[in-house]
Amino acid sequence: MTKPYDTIGPLLARLRQARGYSQLTLAQLLCATTGHPTITRHEVSRWERQERIPSKFWLRPLADVLAIPIDTLHAAVAATRTTRHTDDQDEHAEAVVTSWLALHHGPRELLIALGGIEIDQIRTVLSPVHPSDPPTGMEASE
């Protein structure tokens, strides 16, 4: 049974294995289904490791070969893209905060640099770095 929050890689791997297919077999079935001999076991592996996301063209053949609703694959692709976007934001927040700490700017400059970063992300990054620092002027006034 698939869950609505599955990302594409684990979903494809689980469905493929449940049907007893190797990555090569799945690639061959996709090529036979579409008439396009362009998918290899390496591409299936990239999809499962989420290095790449299957294009819209491959979602219908995947749904047919794996015998699942195409909506499940669309939801998994959307969940994967959302996860990637969140991971990118977290990396950006950490890089900005680390740079700010290295340059010793004040809180106003940090807030300007962070723009749309969530405050919880800032706290997560800052807390292990300076857990015993006294509060800054901004924190003391809250």
C-alpha positions as CSV (number, residue, x, y, z in Angstrom):
1,M,0.0,0.0,0.0
2,T,1.4,3.4,-0.9
3,K,1.3,6.3,1.4
4,P,0.5,9.8,0.2
5,Y,3.8,11.2,1.3
6,D,6.0,8.7,-0.5
7,T,8.7,10.3,-2.6
8,I,9.4,8.9,-6.1
9,G,12.6,7.0,-5.4
10,P,11.5,4.8,-2.5
11,L,8.1,4.3,-4.1
12,L,9.6,3.0,-7.4
13,A,12.1,0.8,-5.6
14,R,9.4,-0.7,-3.3
15,L,7.0,-1.4,-6.2
16,R,9.7,-2.8,-8.4
17,Q,11.0,-5.2,-5.7
18,A,7.4,-6.2,-4.8
19,R,6.9,-7.4,-8.4
20,G,10.2,-9.2,-8.4
21,Y,11.7,-7.0,-11.1
22,S,15.4,-6.1,-11.3
23,Q,16.2,-2.5,-12.4
24,L,17.2,-4.0,-15.8
25,T,13.9,-5.8,-16.1
26,L,11.9,-2.7,-15.3
27,A,14.0,-0.7,-17.9
28,Q,13.4,-3.4,-20.5
29,L,9.6,-3.4,-19.8
30,L,9.5,0.4,-20.1
31,C,11.3,0.3,-23.4
32,A,9.0,-2.4,-24.7
33,T,5.9,-0.6,-23.5
34,T,6.9,2.7,-25.1
35,G,8.8,1.6,-28.1
36,H,11.7,3.9,-27.0
37,P,14.9,2.0,-26.2
38,T,16.3,4.9,-24.2
39,I,15.8,3.8,-20.6
40,T,18.6,1.7,-19.0
41,R,19.0,0.1,-15.6
42,H,21.2,3.1,-14.7
43,E,18.4,5.5,-15.3
44,V,16.0,3.4,-13.1
45,S,18.7,3.5,-10.4
46,R,19.0,7.3,-10.7
47,W,15.2,7.6,-10.3
48,E,15.3,5.3,-7.2
49,R,18.1,7.3,-5.7
50,Q,16.3,10.5,-6.6
51,E,19.2,11.8,-8.5
52,R,16.7,12.4,-11.3
53,I,12.9,12.5,-11.4
54,P,11.1,10.6,-14.2
55,S,9.8,13.0,-16.8
56,K,6.0,13.2,-17.5
57,F,6.5,11.0,-20.5
58,W,7.7,8.0,-18.4
59,L,5.0,8.3,-15.7
60,R,2.2,6.6,-17.7
61,P,4.5,3.7,-18.7
62,L,5.7,3.3,-15.1
63,A,2.1,3.3,-13.9
64,D,1.2,0.6,-16.5
65,V,4.2,-1.6,-15.8
66,L,4.0,-1.3,-12.0
67,A,0.2,-1.5,-12.1
68,I,-0.5,1.5,-10.0
69,P,-2.6,4.7,-10.5
70,I,-0.8,7.4,-12.3
71,D,-2.0,9.8,-9.7
72,T,0.2,8.0,-7.2
73,L,3.2,8.7,-9.3
74,H,2.3,12.4,-9.8
75,A,1.9,12.7,-6.0
76,A,5.3,11.1,-5.4
77,V,6.9,13.4,-7.9
78,A,5.3,16.4,-6.2
79,A,6.5,15.1,-2.8
80,T,10.0,14.7,-4.1
81,R,10.1,18.2,-5.5
82,T,8.8,19.6,-2.2
83,T,11.4,17.7,-0.3
84,R,14.2,18.9,-2.6
85,H,13.0,22.5,-2.2
86,T,12.9,22.2,1.6
87,D,16.4,20.7,1.6
88,D,17.7,23.6,-0.5
89,Q,16.2,26.1,1.8
90,D,17.8,24.5,4.9
91,E,21.2,24.5,3.2
92,H,20.8,28.1,2.2
93,A,19.8,29.1,5.8
94,E,22.8,27.3,7.2
95,A,25.2,28.9,4.7
96,V,23.9,32.4,5.4
97,V,24.0,32.0,9.2
98,T,27.5,30.5,9.1
99,S,28.7,33.4,6.9
100,W,27.1,35.9,9.2
101,L,28.8,34.3,12.2
102,A,32.1,34.4,10.5
103,L,31.8,38.1,9.6
104,H,30.3,39.0,13.1
105,H,27.6,41.2,11.8
106,G,24.8,42.5,14.1
107,P,21.3,41.1,14.2
108,R,19.8,43.6,11.9
109,E,22.2,42.6,9.1
110,L,21.4,38.9,9.7
111,L,17.7,39.5,9.4
112,I,18.2,41.4,6.1
113,A,20.4,38.7,4.8
114,L,18.0,35.9,5.7
115,G,15.0,37.3,3.9
116,G,12.3,34.5,3.9
117,I,14.1,32.0,6.0
118,E,12.0,30.5,8.9
119,I,13.1,31.6,12.4
120,D,13.2,27.9,13.5
121,Q,15.8,27.2,10.8
122,I,17.9,30.1,12.3
123,R,17.6,28.7,15.8
124,T,18.5,25.2,14.7
125,V,21.6,26.4,13.0
126,L,22.6,28.9,15.8
127,S,21.9,26.8,18.8
128,P,24.8,24.3,18.5
129,V,27.2,27.1,17.6
130,H,26.7,29.5,20.5
131,P,24.4,27.9,23.0
132,S,25.8,29.8,26.0
133,D,26.0,33.3,24.5
134,P,24.1,36.1,26.3
135,P,21.0,37.4,24.5
136,T,21.6,40.1,21.9
137,G,19.8,43.4,22.1
138,M,16.9,42.1,20.1
139,E,16.3,39.0,22.3
140,A,16.6,41.0,25.5
141,S,13.8,43.4,24.4
142,E,11.3,40.5,23.6
